[in-house]
Amino acid sequence: MIVTNIESVPGMRIKAQCGMVSGSTVRAKNVFKDIGAGFKNVIGGELKAYTELLKEARDEAINRMIEQAKKLKANGVINVRLATSSVSSGAAEVYAYGTAVELEKIEG
């Protein structure tokens, strides 16, 4: 599965558009990681626990989007975008979306 944030794939042409696909996940902070992050807020620096949490959430949202594209018989997703929003105190949603397409190699 080819996944890209651009409108086309070099060396490939879009044979068919299969539709919009998306995937999302909502993640909450771990109370123990939250305590550690609170200390970091005081002294400064990267909140690595949150960085890892958001990376895992992005990966999960993208994987769910890919699974939806596979159900449409697509072999690519173009124009992929990611959005993040706060759902409640301590919880955030990561949403991935794009256009599922059937790609074929350009001969020549």
Short mmCIF file of the C-alpha atoms (twelve columns), coordinates in Angstrom:
data_MODEL
# 
_entry.id   MODEL 
# 
loop_
_atom_site.group_PDB 
_atom_site.id 
_atom_site.type_symbol 
_atom_site.label_atom_id 
_atom_site.label_alt_id 
_atom_site.label_comp_id 
_atom_site.label_asym_id 
_atom_site.label_seq_id 
_atom_site.Cartn_x 
_atom_site.Cartn_y 
_atom_site.Cartn_z 
_atom_site.pdbx_PDB_model_num 
ATOM 1   C CA . MET A 1   0.000   0.000  0.000   1 
ATOM 2   C CA . ILE A 2   1.442   3.349  -1.074  1 
ATOM 3   C CA . VAL A 3   0.535   6.155  1.334   1 
ATOM 4   C CA . THR A 4   1.495   9.735  0.539   1 
ATOM 5   C CA . ASN A 5   0.537   13.285 1.403   1 
ATOM 6   C CA . ILE A 6   0.877   14.467 -2.220  1 
ATOM 7   C CA . GLU A 7   -1.703  14.354 -5.026  1 
ATOM 8   C CA . SER A 8   0.084   11.800 -7.179  1 
ATOM 9   C CA . VAL A 9   2.747   9.112  -7.017  1 
ATOM 10  C CA . PRO A 10  5.768   9.581  -9.296  1 
ATOM 11  C CA . GLY A 11  5.917   6.838  -11.928 1 
ATOM 12  C CA . MET A 12  2.309   5.815  -11.280 1 
ATOM 13  C CA . ARG A 13  -1.024  6.903  -12.656 1 
ATOM 14  C CA . ILE A 14  -4.379  6.850  -10.936 1 
ATOM 15  C CA . LYS A 15  -6.461  4.183  -12.645 1 
ATOM 16  C CA . ALA A 16  -9.491  4.606  -10.372 1 
ATOM 17  C CA . GLN A 17  -10.568 6.611  -7.372  1 
ATOM 18  C CA . CYS A 18  -12.063 4.366  -4.685  1 
ATOM 19  C CA . GLY A 19  -13.279 7.031  -2.243  1 
ATOM 20  C CA . MET A 20  -12.305 8.867  0.885   1 
ATOM 21  C CA . VAL A 21  -10.904 6.776  3.716   1 
ATOM 22  C CA . SER A 22  -10.144 7.627  7.308   1 
ATOM 23  C CA . GLY A 23  -8.977  6.209  10.590  1 
ATOM 24  C CA . SER A 24  -8.919  7.591  14.093  1 
ATOM 25  C CA . THR A 25  -7.996  6.762  17.640  1 
ATOM 26  C CA . VAL A 26  -8.526  8.468  20.971  1 
ATOM 27  C CA . ARG A 27  -5.748  8.175  23.512  1 
ATOM 28  C CA . ALA A 28  -5.633  9.188  27.157  1 
ATOM 29  C CA . LYS A 29  -2.624  10.102 29.238  1 
ATOM 30  C CA . ASN A 30  -1.231  7.598  31.720  1 
ATOM 31  C CA . VAL A 31  -1.328  9.028  35.243  1 
ATOM 32  C CA . PHE A 32  2.289   7.988  35.968  1 
ATOM 33  C CA . LYS A 33  3.559   9.502  32.722  1 
ATOM 34  C CA . ASP A 34  1.504   12.598 33.528  1 
ATOM 35  C CA . ILE A 35  3.347   13.051 36.833  1 
ATOM 36  C CA . GLY A 36  6.704   12.820 35.019  1 
ATOM 37  C CA . ALA A 37  5.507   15.294 32.407  1 
ATOM 38  C CA . GLY A 38  4.502   17.681 35.168  1 
ATOM 39  C CA . PHE A 39  8.107   17.707 36.416  1 
ATOM 40  C CA . LYS A 40  9.352   18.366 32.869  1 
ATOM 41  C CA . ASN A 41  6.958   21.304 32.571  1 
ATOM 42  C CA . VAL A 42  8.662   22.876 35.580  1 
ATOM 43  C CA . ILE A 43  12.262  22.330 34.444  1 
ATOM 44  C CA . GLY A 44  11.681  22.385 30.670  1 
ATOM 45  C CA . GLY A 45  12.518  19.909 27.943  1 
ATOM 46  C CA . GLU A 46  10.756  17.460 25.671  1 
ATOM 47  C CA . LEU A 47  7.831   15.524 27.110  1 
ATOM 48  C CA . LYS A 48  8.986   12.186 25.689  1 
ATOM 49  C CA . ALA A 49  6.060   10.228 27.123  1 
ATOM 50  C CA . TYR A 50  3.636   12.465 25.221  1 
ATOM 51  C CA . THR A 51  5.762   12.387 22.086  1 
ATOM 52  C CA . GLU A 52  5.606   8.584  22.124  1 
ATOM 53  C CA . LEU A 53  1.874   8.614  22.904  1 
ATOM 54  C CA . LEU A 54  1.144   10.830 19.885  1 
ATOM 55  C CA . LYS A 55  3.420   8.761  17.612  1 
ATOM 56  C CA . GLU A 56  1.551   5.591  18.586  1 
ATOM 57  C CA . ALA A 57  -1.775  7.355  18.019  1 
ATOM 58  C CA . ARG A 58  -0.702  8.591  14.545  1 
ATOM 59  C CA . ASP A 59  0.473   5.101  13.580  1 
ATOM 60  C CA . GLU A 60  -2.815  3.555  14.736  1 
ATOM 61  C CA . ALA A 61  -4.941  6.127  12.893  1 
ATOM 62  C CA . ILE A 62  -2.940  5.602  9.669   1 
ATOM 63  C CA . ASN A 63  -3.165  1.806  9.990   1 
ATOM 64  C CA . ARG A 64  -6.957  2.025  10.396  1 
ATOM 65  C CA . MET A 65  -7.151  4.262  7.326   1 
ATOM 66  C CA . ILE A 66  -5.092  1.729  5.333   1 
ATOM 67  C CA . GLU A 67  -7.378  -1.126 6.426   1 
ATOM 68  C CA . GLN A 68  -10.375 0.841  5.160   1 
ATOM 69  C CA . ALA A 69  -8.584  1.432  1.827   1 
ATOM 70  C CA . LYS A 70  -7.847  -2.297 1.479   1 
ATOM 71  C CA . LYS A 71  -11.559 -3.050 1.877   1 
ATOM 72  C CA . LEU A 72  -12.160 -0.782 -1.132  1 
ATOM 73  C CA . LYS A 73  -9.554  -2.766 -3.137  1 
ATOM 74  C CA . ALA A 74  -7.243  0.257  -3.291  1 
ATOM 75  C CA . ASN A 75  -3.471  -0.061 -3.490  1 
ATOM 76  C CA . GLY A 76  -2.736  3.533  -2.533  1 
ATOM 77  C CA . VAL A 77  -3.938  6.458  -0.445  1 
ATOM 78  C CA . ILE A 78  -3.091  9.966  -1.649  1 
ATOM 79  C CA . ASN A 79  -3.522  13.442 -0.144  1 
ATOM 80  C CA . VAL A 80  -3.181  12.005 3.363   1 
ATOM 81  C CA . ARG A 81  -3.751  14.503 6.156   1 
ATOM 82  C CA . LEU A 82  -3.598  14.224 9.941   1 
ATOM 83  C CA . ALA A 83  -5.615  16.178 12.476  1 
ATOM 84  C CA . THR A 84  -5.456  16.205 16.254  1 
ATOM 85  C CA . SER A 85  -8.101  17.439 18.636  1 
ATOM 86  C CA . SER A 86  -8.714  17.430 22.343  1 
ATOM 87  C CA . VAL A 87  -11.663 15.193 23.214  1 
ATOM 88  C CA . SER A 88  -11.672 15.750 26.960  1 
ATOM 89  C CA . SER A 89  -9.250  16.663 29.687  1 
ATOM 90  C CA . GLY A 90  -6.312  14.332 29.244  1 
ATOM 91  C CA . ALA A 91  -7.544  12.661 26.033  1 
ATOM 92  C CA . ALA A 92  -6.838  13.488 22.398  1 
ATOM 93  C CA . GLU A 93  -8.051  12.163 19.057  1 
ATOM 94  C CA . VAL A 94  -5.747  11.668 16.091  1 
ATOM 95  C CA . TYR A 95  -7.588  11.472 12.763  1 
ATOM 96  C CA . ALA A 96  -5.995  10.408 9.461   1 
ATOM 97  C CA . TYR A 97  -7.775  10.779 6.129   1 
ATOM 98  C CA . GLY A 98  -7.071  10.660 2.421   1 
ATOM 99  C CA . THR A 99  -8.288  9.433  -0.949  1 
ATOM 100 C CA . ALA A 100 -8.060  5.710  -1.691  1 
ATOM 101 C CA . VAL A 101 -6.967  5.013  -5.250  1 
ATOM 102 C CA . GLU A 102 -6.050  2.198  -7.571  1 
ATOM 103 C CA . LEU A 103 -2.595  2.945  -8.945  1 
ATOM 104 C CA . GLU A 104 -0.800  1.433  -11.902 1 
ATOM 105 C CA . LYS A 105 2.778   1.807  -13.067 1 
ATOM 106 C CA . ILE A 106 3.394   4.077  -16.058 1 
ATOM 107 C CA . GLU A 107 5.095   2.069  -18.784 1 
ATOM 108 C CA . GLY A 108 7.905   3.659  -20.679 1 
# 
